[in-house]
Amino acid sequence: YVPNNMIFLVVGDVDGAAAMDKAKKAFAGFERKALPPVFLPVEPEQKGMRRETRTYPVKGASSGARLKLGWHGVDCGDAMAPALDMLALVMGYGESSRLTRRLKNEKRLVQSISAGCDTPTYRGSFAILATLDPANLEAVEKEVLAIVEEYKLTLVGAEELERVRAAVNSYNRTSRQGVDNQADVLGQNEMYYGNAEYDEVYLARMNAVTPEDMQFMARK
């Protein structure tokens, strides 16, 4: 616990100068110290598909299978990171998303399905996750890959894009409704990205994403 490895947040209707004065007094004598470097190895370039199957003992009735299909992603500083995030939301956010509508509601192949994009300060990942009957594993994998191909071949429609844009903007506002929420957002922004207002910057970048941007990332 050293000051150069901590974030101190004050959020709310307070006197900023008085709060800063109290913080300085409370942390007086708290000296900076060198931190050991952290190195994250870069994963080697993947030449082909890798598979892994795991089984776990369960008590009582089985809850079914879990399927995860993953691809290498990008880091948060990549110019196309917002496009990959938007692609994940278009594919799997909400009951009207293509994955949920087709695999859950129409074909009844899964109990749930979603897509997500992890874009940290290092290279992240893009993943599609589903819960399903083990008997449907092969069919679901085939359907998911077919939908991925659709996004490579055709542009995302205006209705799909606007639906997700509205959800992104709504979440950005509701996530700051209370002072606790604001502190969480500001602290995470500063910790992960070095900018307390990073979510506003990233929101603007996500709103600027075009169907062509998402198609580019789907093909990548």
ChimeraX commands (.cxc) that place a marker at each C-alpha (Angstrom):
marker #1 position 0.00,0.00,0.00 radius 0.5
marker #1 position 1.83,3.07,-1.28 radius 0.5
marker #1 position 0.42,6.38,-2.58 radius 0.5
marker #1 position 1.70,5.84,-6.12 radius 0.5
marker #1 position -0.35,2.63,-6.27 radius 0.5
marker #1 position -3.62,4.03,-4.92 radius 0.5
marker #1 position -6.51,6.20,-6.10 radius 0.5
marker #1 position -8.26,8.50,-3.63 radius 0.5
marker #1 position -11.76,9.57,-4.68 radius 0.5
marker #1 position -14.12,12.18,-3.26 radius 0.5
marker #1 position -17.52,12.37,-4.96 radius 0.5
marker #1 position -20.54,14.42,-4.00 radius 0.5
marker #1 position -21.65,17.90,-2.98 radius 0.5
marker #1 position -18.53,18.79,-1.02 radius 0.5
marker #1 position -16.09,21.65,-0.67 radius 0.5
marker #1 position -13.26,20.48,-2.91 radius 0.5
marker #1 position -10.59,22.62,-1.28 radius 0.5
marker #1 position -11.59,21.51,2.22 radius 0.5
marker #1 position -11.68,17.87,1.17 radius 0.5
marker #1 position -8.22,18.15,-0.36 radius 0.5
marker #1 position -6.88,19.77,2.80 radius 0.5
marker #1 position -8.24,16.93,4.96 radius 0.5
marker #1 position -6.83,14.33,2.59 radius 0.5
marker #1 position -3.39,15.92,2.72 radius 0.5
marker #1 position -3.44,15.92,6.51 radius 0.5
marker #1 position -4.71,12.33,6.72 radius 0.5
marker #1 position -2.01,11.07,4.38 radius 0.5
marker #1 position 0.84,13.26,5.62 radius 0.5
marker #1 position 4.09,11.30,5.68 radius 0.5
marker #1 position 2.75,8.68,3.30 radius 0.5
marker #1 position 5.78,8.36,1.02 radius 0.5
marker #1 position 6.05,7.04,-2.50 radius 0.5
marker #1 position 7.95,3.80,-2.96 radius 0.5
marker #1 position 9.21,1.89,-5.97 radius 0.5
marker #1 position 6.85,-0.77,-7.28 radius 0.5
marker #1 position 8.03,-4.05,-8.77 radius 0.5
marker #1 position 7.49,-4.08,-12.55 radius 0.5
marker #1 position 4.68,-6.22,-13.92 radius 0.5
marker #1 position 5.26,-7.94,-17.25 radius 0.5
marker #1 position 2.42,-9.64,-19.12 radius 0.5
marker #1 position 3.72,-12.04,-21.77 radius 0.5
marker #1 position 2.33,-11.61,-25.26 radius 0.5
marker #1 position 0.46,-14.70,-26.44 radius 0.5
marker #1 position 2.03,-16.20,-29.58 radius 0.5
marker #1 position 0.17,-15.76,-32.84 radius 0.5
marker #1 position -2.45,-18.48,-33.20 radius 0.5
marker #1 position -2.18,-20.55,-36.37 radius 0.5
marker #1 position -5.36,-22.59,-36.07 radius 0.5
marker #1 position -8.37,-23.46,-33.91 radius 0.5
marker #1 position -7.71,-24.74,-30.40 radius 0.5
marker #1 position -10.25,-26.80,-28.46 radius 0.5
marker #1 position -10.56,-27.70,-24.82 radius 0.5
marker #1 position -13.23,-29.79,-23.13 radius 0.5
marker #1 position -13.72,-29.79,-19.37 radius 0.5
marker #1 position -16.08,-31.83,-17.24 radius 0.5
marker #1 position -17.10,-31.13,-13.66 radius 0.5
marker #1 position -18.91,-33.32,-11.13 radius 0.5
marker #1 position -22.36,-32.01,-10.21 radius 0.5
marker #1 position -24.82,-32.99,-7.53 radius 0.5
marker #1 position -28.36,-33.75,-8.61 radius 0.5
marker #1 position -29.66,-32.88,-12.04 radius 0.5
marker #1 position -27.10,-31.57,-14.50 radius 0.5
marker #1 position -27.37,-27.90,-15.40 radius 0.5
marker #1 position -26.29,-28.71,-18.96 radius 0.5
marker #1 position -23.27,-27.64,-20.98 radius 0.5
marker #1 position -21.42,-24.37,-21.33 radius 0.5
marker #1 position -20.00,-23.37,-24.69 radius 0.5
marker #1 position -17.48,-20.59,-25.22 radius 0.5
marker #1 position -16.10,-19.58,-28.59 radius 0.5
marker #1 position -13.31,-17.05,-28.39 radius 0.5
marker #1 position -11.17,-14.94,-30.69 radius 0.5
marker #1 position -8.20,-12.71,-30.04 radius 0.5
marker #1 position -9.25,-9.12,-29.45 radius 0.5
marker #1 position -7.49,-5.77,-29.13 radius 0.5
marker #1 position -6.41,-3.49,-26.31 radius 0.5
marker #1 position -8.37,-0.40,-25.27 radius 0.5
marker #1 position -5.95,1.91,-27.06 radius 0.5
marker #1 position -6.61,0.32,-30.44 radius 0.5
marker #1 position -8.44,2.68,-32.78 radius 0.5
marker #1 position -10.89,-0.11,-33.67 radius 0.5
marker #1 position -11.66,-1.24,-30.11 radius 0.5
marker #1 position -15.03,0.61,-30.06 radius 0.5
marker #1 position -16.04,-1.17,-33.27 radius 0.5
marker #1 position -15.34,-4.56,-31.71 radius 0.5
marker #1 position -17.32,-3.62,-28.59 radius 0.5
marker #1 position -20.25,-2.48,-30.72 radius 0.5
marker #1 position -20.09,-5.66,-32.77 radius 0.5
marker #1 position -20.36,-7.76,-29.60 radius 0.5
marker #1 position -23.40,-5.76,-28.47 radius 0.5
marker #1 position -25.10,-5.96,-31.86 radius 0.5
marker #1 position -24.57,-9.72,-31.97 radius 0.5
marker #1 position -25.63,-10.65,-28.46 radius 0.5
marker #1 position -27.25,-7.84,-26.45 radius 0.5
marker #1 position -30.94,-8.24,-25.73 radius 0.5
marker #1 position -33.73,-10.53,-26.88 radius 0.5
marker #1 position -33.79,-8.99,-30.35 radius 0.5
marker #1 position -30.10,-9.59,-31.02 radius 0.5
marker #1 position -29.32,-11.99,-33.83 radius 0.5
marker #1 position -27.76,-14.68,-31.59 radius 0.5
marker #1 position -30.56,-14.67,-29.03 radius 0.5
marker #1 position -33.39,-14.36,-31.52 radius 0.5
marker #1 position -32.21,-17.14,-33.77 radius 0.5
marker #1 position -30.63,-19.68,-31.42 radius 0.5
marker #1 position -32.81,-19.22,-28.33 radius 0.5
marker #1 position -36.18,-17.92,-29.46 radius 0.5
marker #1 position -36.54,-19.43,-32.93 radius 0.5
marker #1 position -34.51,-22.65,-32.95 radius 0.5
marker #1 position -34.62,-23.38,-29.20 radius 0.5
marker #1 position -31.03,-24.61,-29.25 radius 0.5
marker #1 position -29.78,-22.71,-26.19 radius 0.5
marker #1 position -31.02,-21.61,-22.80 radius 0.5
marker #1 position -29.03,-18.40,-23.02 radius 0.5
marker #1 position -26.41,-16.86,-25.29 radius 0.5
marker #1 position -24.39,-13.66,-25.27 radius 0.5
marker #1 position -21.39,-12.00,-26.87 radius 0.5
marker #1 position -18.78,-9.97,-25.06 radius 0.5
marker #1 position -15.60,-8.06,-25.76 radius 0.5
marker #1 position -12.86,-7.58,-23.18 radius 0.5
marker #1 position -10.64,-4.60,-24.08 radius 0.5
marker #1 position -8.18,-3.99,-21.22 radius 0.5
marker #1 position -4.87,-2.14,-21.49 radius 0.5
marker #1 position -3.36,-5.30,-22.98 radius 0.5
marker #1 position -4.68,-7.45,-25.83 radius 0.5
marker #1 position -8.11,-8.72,-24.87 radius 0.5
marker #1 position -10.58,-11.17,-26.32 radius 0.5
marker #1 position -13.92,-11.47,-28.09 radius 0.5
marker #1 position -16.16,-14.31,-26.94 radius 0.5
marker #1 position -19.59,-15.82,-27.46 radius 0.5
marker #1 position -20.97,-17.83,-24.54 radius 0.5
marker #1 position -23.98,-20.12,-24.37 radius 0.5
marker #1 position -25.69,-22.46,-21.92 radius 0.5
marker #1 position -27.35,-25.41,-23.60 radius 0.5
marker #1 position -28.19,-29.09,-23.68 radius 0.5
marker #1 position -25.00,-31.07,-24.41 radius 0.5
marker #1 position -26.80,-32.73,-27.31 radius 0.5
marker #1 position -26.92,-29.34,-29.07 radius 0.5
marker #1 position -23.21,-28.46,-28.81 radius 0.5
marker #1 position -22.33,-29.28,-32.40 radius 0.5
marker #1 position -25.40,-27.58,-33.85 radius 0.5
marker #1 position -24.91,-24.42,-31.79 radius 0.5
marker #1 position -21.27,-24.08,-32.73 radius 0.5
marker #1 position -22.24,-24.39,-36.39 radius 0.5
marker #1 position -24.99,-21.79,-36.04 radius 0.5
marker #1 position -22.77,-19.33,-34.17 radius 0.5
marker #1 position -20.01,-19.56,-36.77 radius 0.5
marker #1 position -22.60,-19.06,-39.52 radius 0.5
marker #1 position -23.81,-15.87,-37.85 radius 0.5
marker #1 position -20.24,-14.63,-37.51 radius 0.5
marker #1 position -19.85,-15.20,-41.26 radius 0.5
marker #1 position -22.97,-13.12,-41.89 radius 0.5
marker #1 position -21.36,-10.13,-40.20 radius 0.5
marker #1 position -18.29,-10.61,-42.38 radius 0.5
marker #1 position -20.34,-10.61,-45.57 radius 0.5
marker #1 position -23.07,-8.04,-44.90 radius 0.5
marker #1 position -23.21,-4.70,-43.13 radius 0.5
marker #1 position -25.03,-4.29,-39.82 radius 0.5
marker #1 position -28.46,-2.78,-40.44 radius 0.5
marker #1 position -29.40,0.72,-39.28 radius 0.5
marker #1 position -32.05,-0.64,-36.90 radius 0.5
marker #1 position -29.60,-3.04,-35.23 radius 0.5
marker #1 position -27.02,-0.29,-34.82 radius 0.5
marker #1 position -29.43,2.31,-33.44 radius 0.5
marker #1 position -30.85,-0.20,-30.94 radius 0.5
marker #1 position -27.40,-0.78,-29.50 radius 0.5
marker #1 position -26.40,2.89,-29.60 radius 0.5
marker #1 position -29.48,3.75,-27.53 radius 0.5
marker #1 position -28.61,1.04,-24.99 radius 0.5
marker #1 position -24.99,2.19,-24.72 radius 0.5
marker #1 position -25.96,5.81,-24.14 radius 0.5
marker #1 position -28.65,4.87,-21.63 radius 0.5
marker #1 position -26.23,2.68,-19.64 radius 0.5
marker #1 position -23.62,5.43,-19.62 radius 0.5
marker #1 position -26.09,7.80,-17.96 radius 0.5
marker #1 position -27.69,5.36,-15.50 radius 0.5
marker #1 position -24.27,4.12,-14.35 radius 0.5
marker #1 position -23.63,7.59,-12.90 radius 0.5
marker #1 position -26.92,8.12,-11.09 radius 0.5
marker #1 position -25.63,7.83,-7.51 radius 0.5
marker #1 position -22.43,9.10,-5.90 radius 0.5
marker #1 position -21.33,5.49,-5.28 radius 0.5
marker #1 position -21.84,4.73,-8.97 radius 0.5
marker #1 position -19.91,7.84,-9.95 radius 0.5
marker #1 position -17.04,6.90,-7.67 radius 0.5
marker #1 position -16.92,3.39,-9.17 radius 0.5
marker #1 position -16.86,4.71,-12.73 radius 0.5
marker #1 position -14.31,7.44,-12.08 radius 0.5
marker #1 position -12.05,5.13,-10.10 radius 0.5
marker #1 position -12.10,2.37,-12.70 radius 0.5
marker #1 position -11.45,4.89,-15.47 radius 0.5
marker #1 position -8.42,6.25,-13.65 radius 0.5
marker #1 position -7.10,2.84,-12.63 radius 0.5
marker #1 position -7.38,1.12,-15.99 radius 0.5
marker #1 position -6.95,3.99,-18.43 radius 0.5
marker #1 position -5.28,6.84,-16.53 radius 0.5
marker #1 position -8.19,9.18,-17.26 radius 0.5
marker #1 position -11.10,9.62,-14.83 radius 0.5
marker #1 position -13.37,10.77,-17.68 radius 0.5
marker #1 position -12.38,7.97,-20.06 radius 0.5
marker #1 position -15.92,6.59,-20.31 radius 0.5
marker #1 position -17.11,9.85,-21.89 radius 0.5
marker #1 position -14.27,9.73,-24.40 radius 0.5
marker #1 position -15.00,6.09,-25.20 radius 0.5
marker #1 position -18.73,6.74,-25.50 radius 0.5
marker #1 position -18.07,9.32,-28.20 radius 0.5
marker #1 position -15.88,6.81,-30.03 radius 0.5
marker #1 position -18.58,4.13,-29.81 radius 0.5
marker #1 position -21.23,6.50,-31.12 radius 0.5
marker #1 position -18.99,7.20,-34.12 radius 0.5
marker #1 position -18.71,3.51,-35.09 radius 0.5
marker #1 position -20.07,2.71,-38.55 radius 0.5
marker #1 position -21.38,-0.57,-40.04 radius 0.5
marker #1 position -18.23,-0.66,-42.16 radius 0.5
marker #1 position -16.08,-0.50,-39.02 radius 0.5
marker #1 position -17.87,-3.49,-37.52 radius 0.5
marker #1 position -17.61,-5.49,-40.73 radius 0.5
marker #1 position -13.87,-4.77,-40.80 radius 0.5
marker #1 position -13.47,-6.16,-37.27 radius 0.5
marker #1 position -15.66,-9.20,-38.02 radius 0.5
marker #1 position -13.41,-10.06,-40.94 radius 0.5
marker #1 position -10.29,-9.49,-38.84 radius 0.5
marker link #1:1,2 radius 0.2
marker link #1:2,3 radius 0.2
marker link #1:3,4 radius 0.2
marker link #1:4,5 radius 0.2
marker link #1:5,6 radius 0.2
marker link #1:6,7 radius 0.2
marker link #1:7,8 radius 0.2
marker link #1:8,9 radius 0.2
marker link #1:9,10 radius 0.2
marker link #1:10,11 radius 0.2
marker link #1:11,12 radius 0.2
marker link #1:12,13 radius 0.2
marker link #1:13,14 radius 0.2
marker link #1:14,15 radius 0.2
marker link #1:15,16 radius 0.2
marker link #1:16,17 radius 0.2
marker link #1:17,18 radius 0.2
marker link #1:18,19 radius 0.2
marker link #1:19,20 radius 0.2
marker link #1:20,21 radius 0.2
marker link #1:21,22 radius 0.2
marker link #1:22,23 radius 0.2
marker link #1:23,24 radius 0.2
marker link #1:24,25 radius 0.2
marker link #1:25,26 radius 0.2
marker link #1:26,27 radius 0.2
marker link #1:27,28 radius 0.2
marker link #1:28,29 radius 0.2
marker link #1:29,30 radius 0.2
marker link #1:30,31 radius 0.2
marker link #1:31,32 radius 0.2
marker link #1:32,33 radius 0.2
marker link #1:33,34 radius 0.2
marker link #1:34,35 radius 0.2
marker link #1:35,36 radius 0.2
marker link #1:36,37 radius 0.2
marker link #1:37,38 radius 0.2
marker link #1:38,39 radius 0.2
marker link #1:39,40 radius 0.2
marker link #1:40,41 radius 0.2
marker link #1:41,42 radius 0.2
marker link #1:42,43 radius 0.2
marker link #1:43,44 radius 0.2
marker link #1:44,45 radius 0.2
marker link #1:45,46 radius 0.2
marker link #1:46,47 radius 0.2
marker link #1:47,48 radius 0.2
marker link #1:48,49 radius 0.2
marker link #1:49,50 radius 0.2
marker link #1:50,51 radius 0.2
marker link #1:51,52 radius 0.2
marker link #1:52,53 radius 0.2
marker link #1:53,54 radius 0.2
marker link #1:54,55 radius 0.2
marker link #1:55,56 radius 0.2
marker link #1:56,57 radius 0.2
marker link #1:57,58 radius 0.2
marker link #1:58,59 radius 0.2
marker link #1:59,60 radius 0.2
marker link #1:60,61 radius 0.2
marker link #1:61,62 radius 0.2
marker link #1:62,63 radius 0.2
marker link #1:63,64 radius 0.2
marker link #1:64,65 radius 0.2
marker link #1:65,66 radius 0.2
marker link #1:66,67 radius 0.2
marker link #1:67,68 radius 0.2
marker link #1:68,69 radius 0.2
marker link #1:69,70 radius 0.2
marker link #1:70,71 radius 0.2
marker link #1:71,72 radius 0.2
marker link #1:72,73 radius 0.2
marker link #1:73,74 radius 0.2
marker link #1:74,75 radius 0.2
marker link #1:75,76 radius 0.2
marker link #1:76,77 radius 0.2
marker link #1:77,78 radius 0.2
marker link #1:78,79 radius 0.2
marker link #1:79,80 radius 0.2
marker link #1:80,81 radius 0.2
marker link #1:81,82 radius 0.2
marker link #1:82,83 radius 0.2
marker link #1:83,84 radius 0.2
marker link #1:84,85 radius 0.2
marker link #1:85,86 radius 0.2
marker link #1:86,87 radius 0.2
marker link #1:87,88 radius 0.2
marker link #1:88,89 radius 0.2
marker link #1:89,90 radius 0.2
marker link #1:90,91 radius 0.2
marker link #1:91,92 radius 0.2
marker link #1:92,93 radius 0.2
marker link #1:93,94 radius 0.2
marker link #1:94,95 radius 0.2
marker link #1:95,96 radius 0.2
marker link #1:96,97 radius 0.2
marker link #1:97,98 radius 0.2
marker link #1:98,99 radius 0.2
marker link #1:99,100 radius 0.2
marker link #1:100,101 radius 0.2
marker link #1:101,102 radius 0.2
marker link #1:102,103 radius 0.2
marker link #1:103,104 radius 0.2
marker link #1:104,105 radius 0.2
marker link #1:105,106 radius 0.2
marker link #1:106,107 radius 0.2
marker link #1:107,108 radius 0.2
marker link #1:108,109 radius 0.2
marker link #1:109,110 radius 0.2
marker link #1:110,111 radius 0.2
marker link #1:111,112 radius 0.2
marker link #1:112,113 radius 0.2
marker link #1:113,114 radius 0.2
marker link #1:114,115 radius 0.2
marker link #1:115,116 radius 0.2
marker link #1:116,117 radius 0.2
marker link #1:117,118 radius 0.2
marker link #1:118,119 radius 0.2
marker link #1:119,120 radius 0.2
marker link #1:120,121 radius 0.2
marker link #1:121,122 radius 0.2
marker link #1:122,123 radius 0.2
marker link #1:123,124 radius 0.2
marker link #1:124,125 radius 0.2
marker link #1:125,126 radius 0.2
marker link #1:126,127 radius 0.2
marker link #1:127,128 radius 0.2
marker link #1:128,129 radius 0.2
marker link #1:129,130 radius 0.2
marker link #1:130,131 radius 0.2
marker link #1:131,132 radius 0.2
marker link #1:132,133 radius 0.2
marker link #1:133,134 radius 0.2
marker link #1:134,135 radius 0.2
marker link #1:135,136 radius 0.2
marker link #1:136,137 radius 0.2
marker link #1:137,138 radius 0.2
marker link #1:138,139 radius 0.2
marker link #1:139,140 radius 0.2
marker link #1:140,141 radius 0.2
marker link #1:141,142 radius 0.2
marker link #1:142,143 radius 0.2
marker link #1:143,144 radius 0.2
marker link #1:144,145 radius 0.2
marker link #1:145,146 radius 0.2
marker link #1:146,147 radius 0.2
marker link #1:147,148 radius 0.2
marker link #1:148,149 radius 0.2
marker link #1:149,150 radius 0.2
marker link #1:150,151 radius 0.2
marker link #1:151,152 radius 0.2
marker link #1:152,153 radius 0.2
marker link #1:153,154 radius 0.2
marker link #1:154,155 radius 0.2
marker link #1:155,156 radius 0.2
marker link #1:156,157 radius 0.2
marker link #1:157,158 radius 0.2
marker link #1:158,159 radius 0.2
marker link #1:159,160 radius 0.2
marker link #1:160,161 radius 0.2
marker link #1:161,162 radius 0.2
marker link #1:162,163 radius 0.2
marker link #1:163,164 radius 0.2
marker link #1:164,165 radius 0.2
marker link #1:165,166 radius 0.2
marker link #1:166,167 radius 0.2
marker link #1:167,168 radius 0.2
marker link #1:168,169 radius 0.2
marker link #1:169,170 radius 0.2
marker link #1:170,171 radius 0.2
marker link #1:171,172 radius 0.2
marker link #1:172,173 radius 0.2
marker link #1:173,174 radius 0.2
marker link #1:174,175 radius 0.2
marker link #1:175,176 radius 0.2
marker link #1:176,177 radius 0.2
marker link #1:177,178 radius 0.2
marker link #1:178,179 radius 0.2
marker link #1:179,180 radius 0.2
marker link #1:180,181 radius 0.2
marker link #1:181,182 radius 0.2
marker link #1:182,183 radius 0.2
marker link #1:183,184 radius 0.2
marker link #1:184,185 radius 0.2
marker link #1:185,186 radius 0.2
marker link #1:186,187 radius 0.2
marker link #1:187,188 radius 0.2
marker link #1:188,189 radius 0.2
marker link #1:189,190 radius 0.2
marker link #1:190,191 radius 0.2
marker link #1:191,192 radius 0.2
marker link #1:192,193 radius 0.2
marker link #1:193,194 radius 0.2
marker link #1:194,195 radius 0.2
marker link #1:195,196 radius 0.2
marker link #1:196,197 radius 0.2
marker link #1:197,198 radius 0.2
marker link #1:198,199 radius 0.2
marker link #1:199,200 radius 0.2
marker link #1:200,201 radius 0.2
marker link #1:201,202 radius 0.2
marker link #1:202,203 radius 0.2
marker link #1:203,204 radius 0.2
marker link #1:204,205 radius 0.2
marker link #1:205,206 radius 0.2
marker link #1:206,207 radius 0.2
marker link #1:207,208 radius 0.2
marker link #1:208,209 radius 0.2
marker link #1:209,210 radius 0.2
marker link #1:210,211 radius 0.2
marker link #1:211,212 radius 0.2
marker link #1:212,213 radius 0.2
marker link #1:213,214 radius 0.2
marker link #1:214,215 radius 0.2
marker link #1:215,216 radius 0.2
marker link #1:216,217 radius 0.2
marker link #1:217,218 radius 0.2
marker link #1:218,219 radius 0.2
marker link #1:219,220 radius 0.2
view
